[in-house]
C-alpha cells in the first residue's frame, strides 16, 4: 500500500509539472510550482517511508514489547536525540521554508559566493547551482536562509546591463548616443525598453561614458553588453580616432647651454 502511495505522489507530480513549460522565457509560475512540488514530494516520501517501516516492525510481537519498554524512557531519549539531530531538524525546516516562501526557485538566476549561475536542483539538504561555465556549486540549503545572496529573477527576468568605455575629452557624446540607438535597433537581444548614454566620471586623462541597456533576461543582457561594447569601440576607432584615450604632456623649450 505504501508503495502505491509513493507511486501516486510521483504520478501527481508529473501530471502537474506537465502543464507548465519550464523552458519558456516568462516561466515564473512554472518555476514556482515546480519548486514547491519537488520539495513537498521529497518530504512526503520520507514521511511515508518512516511510517511504512514503523508499521512493518509493529507487526512483530517482540518488537511491540521492546517498543513498550522504550516508551517508558522516551522523554530522556527524546532530549538526547533532539540535541543530536538539531542541525538535521534545522535543515529540514529550512527546506520547508524554501519550498513555501521561495526566496529561490528552480531555474532562478542567482549570484552565490561571487558566482553567476542558475538554480538547477533543490533538495531537502542542499541546492545545486549550475554556474555559467558548467561547473556545479553545491550549497547547503540553510545558506539561502542565513546569508545574503542575489536573485536576478525573483519577480521578473528582465534586467539592465551597463557598458563602460573610456574616451578623450574631445569625443562627441551626441554621436555616441545616436550610434548606441542604431546598434540596439539592429540587435535581436535588446527588449526595446532602455537606451541611455551618460557621462559618469571624468579624470585628468579620460572621460568615463556609461551605456545603459535592457534585455529580457540575464543571458541576453550579457550578450548585448558584449555586442554594444565591441561596436562602440569600433565606431570611435573608425570615426573619431582622435577621441581615443591619450596621454598629454607639455614640453618647454630647451635651455641654451652656456658657452665656455
N, C-alpha and C positions, 0 to 999 in steps of 0.2 A: 504493500500500500504506500509506504513512504517513497519507494522508488517511483511510483506513478505520480505522486505529488511533486517530486523534483522534476520529472519529465514535463509535467504540466506547467511548471514555472518557466522552463526553457522554451516551451512552445508558446506560452503567452508573451514572453519577451520578443520572440521572433515575429509574432503577429503584430505587435505594437510598433516595433522598430521598423518593420517593413513598410509602414505607412509614411515614414519620414525619410527624406533624402539627405543623408549626411554630407554628400559631396556638393550640394548646392551652394551658391555664393552666400545667400542670405539664409543661413541654416541655424539661426539662434534657437528656434523652437525645437528643432531636431536634436541639437546638442544637449539641450536642457532635458528632454525626455530620455534620451539615450543614457545620459549620466545617471539620472535617478534610477532607471531600470537596472542598469548594470550593478550598482552598489546595493540596491534593495534585493536583487535576486541573490547575490552572494550572501547577504545576511540571512535571508530566508533559507537558503540551502544549508548553511551552518547550523541554524536552529533545528531544522528538520533532521539532520544527521545526528545531532545530540539527542533529540527526542527518540529517534529510532534505536540508537544504541542503548539508551536507558530502558526503553520498552522491552527490548530483547533480553537484557540482563535480568529484568524483574520477572521474567517467566521461569527462572530457575529458583526453587525454594531456598537453596543455600545462600544464594545472592541476596534474597529478601531478608534472611536472618542477619546477614552481615550488614545490610543497609540499615536495619533497625538499631544495631549497635552503634553504627557510625552516627546516626541521627542524634544519639544521646550527647555526643560531644561536638555537634555541628557548629555551636557558637564559637568555640575556640578555633576549630578548623577554618570556619568562615573568615575569621580575623586574619589568620596566617595566610590563607590563600589570597585574600583581598590585598594584603600588603605585597605579596609576591607578584600578583598579577596587576598591580596598579598601572604600570605603563601599558600593558596589553589592553586593559579596560579603557584607558585614555585614548589609545589608538582606535579602538572600536567606536568610541563616542565621536572622535574626530571624523571617522568615516561617515557616520550618520549625519554629522553637521555639514560635511562637504556635499553629501547627496541632496540635502533638502534646502540649505541656504545657498549653495552653489557659488562660492567665490571663484571656482574653476569648473569648466565643463570639458568633456571630450572635444578635441579639435580647437580649443581656445589657443590663441597666440599669447605667450607669456614670456617675461624676462625673469629667469631664475638663476641665481648665482652668476649674474652678468652674462648669461647665455640666452640667445633668442631661440625659441622653439615652439612646438605645438604639443598640447596635452594628447598623448597617444593612448594611455590606459590609466584608469583609476581603480585601484583595488582597495581592500579594507586596511592595508598596512602601508602601501607605498603608491607613488604616482610615477609613471614613465613619461618623460618629456623628450620628444623627438627633436633634436637640435638641427639647425639648418644644414649642417654638413653630414647629416645622417647618423651622428652619434646619438646614444641614448643616455639621458641623465636620470638616474633613479633617485627619487627624493622621498623621504618619509612623509606620510600623509599629514602628520602633525605640523610639518613645515608650513603648510598653507593656512594653518590656523594661528600659529605662534609668531610667524615672521612676515615682514612686508615683501611684496613682490608686485610686478607689473602684469596686468591683464589687459591686452590691447583689444580684446573682443568681448568685454564684459557686457556691454549694451549693444553696440554695433561694431561692424568690422571696418568701416571707413576710417581713414587716418590721414594726417597731414605729414608731409615729408619736406625736409629742408636741404638745400644745396648751398654751400658757401663757396664763393670764389673771391680771389684777391687780385685787385687790379690797380692801375695807376690812377692818380687824381684826374687825369685828362679823359677818362672814359666817359662816353655819353650814356647816361642812365636811361634816357627815353628809348634809345636804340636797343638796349638790353631788354627793356620791358616788352617792346614790340617783338623782339626775337623769341623771348620766352613764350609769348602768346602763340606765335607761329609754331614753335616746337610742340607745344601741348595740343594744339589743334590737329596736328598730324600724328599724334601718338594715340595708340589704342589703350594705353594704360591709364590715361587721365579720365577722371569721372566728371569733368567739366564743372567743378564747383569752386576751386580756389586757384588763383594765379596771381601772385604778388611778388614784386621785387622791392626790396628795402635795403637801404644802407644802414648796417647795424653797428659799424665801428670804423674808426679811422686812426691810423698810426702815422708815425713820421715818414713811413715809406709807402704804404699801400692803403687802399680803401677796402673794407670788407662788405661784400654785397651778398645778401641772402635772397635766394629764390624759394618761395613757399608754394608748394603744390599739394594737391589732394589726389587720393586714389581710393578704390573700393575696398582694398584690404592691404595688409602689411606686405605681402609678397609683391603685389602690383606696385606699391609705393617704393619698394627697394629698386625694382627695375626702372621705374620712372625717374627716380633720383639719379641713377647712373646715366640714363639717357640724356637728361637735362644737363648734367654736369659736362658730359662729353661734348654735346653740341654747342653749349655756351662757350666753352673754351675754344672750340674750332671757329666759332663766329668772331670772337675777339681777336684770335690769332690772325685770321684772314682779312677781316675788315678794319680792325683798329690795332695793328701791331704795336703802335706807339703807346697804347694803353696797357700793355703788359707790365707786370711789376719790374721796376728798375731801381738801381741804386744811383743816387745823385751825389756828386761831390764838386765842390768849387775849389779850383786851384788858383792861387795867386801868381803874379808874375815872379819869375825867379830873380833873386837879388843879384846884381852885378858884383863880381868878385873885384876886390881892390887890387890894383896892380902894385907890384913891389918896386 
